[in-house]
């Protein structure tokens, strides 16, 4: 019986009638077909740059990042930069294939005459020119290659008695890349698992070295340090201390960001988030 039974007398047949129209079961085909997003190749973000070595004057090509094409993602808590489709860190080292002089791009051209002498004696005179540093065409670096270039750069900065911050920053970037390499290795075979463990172990060591270096740098160097102002470096150190479970130091750095008159509100928000995470971590430890 329909709820409308009784209307027959008006000549209206309502037995089959529904008060509400039944929704069409078939999903309406969306007119807009979801556009398949084409994932760009890493090389689309790269370019070849001509460089002249400030030590041996050899001219060579290096692979660099087209900064205009990059789309930034939210960085990690410890300020590790993130971009869509590319890990730009891999391309931040400039290495002369002729003499072996290597540095982070920002430091490549500047050195004192004493540093030049130290590099000549301790790098160039011993260096075996190796194909691995020769760049003829655009290609994406894998992490093994990128890590190798950073290690060469770290070696150079030790030899030239670079500022502590320069070495710390190199260690930090090495750690970031090795952690990422571990993430990218997804195989479950024994060889891959061994490689993953080695990446993490090495990354942990570089991370700790970077932390020690930055702590020493803030006591001895003038800001900006590696291009970072005091608030940014406090933020970085807080996050690093947190990761290394040095919660008291992390809390101290966070407090200094929160009371800073020059820290941006975004940075203070970040510091507050970190404070919450420390409280959570401490709670977990107590359990
Ligand atoms: Zn050179």
Boltz pocket constraint, residues with backbone or C-beta under 6 A from the ligand:
constraints:
  - pocket:
      binder: B
      contacts: [[A, 53], [A, 54], [A, 55], [A, 56], [A, 57], [A, 58], [A, 96], [A, 97], [A, 98], [A, 99], [A, 100], [A, 101]]
      max_distance: 6.0
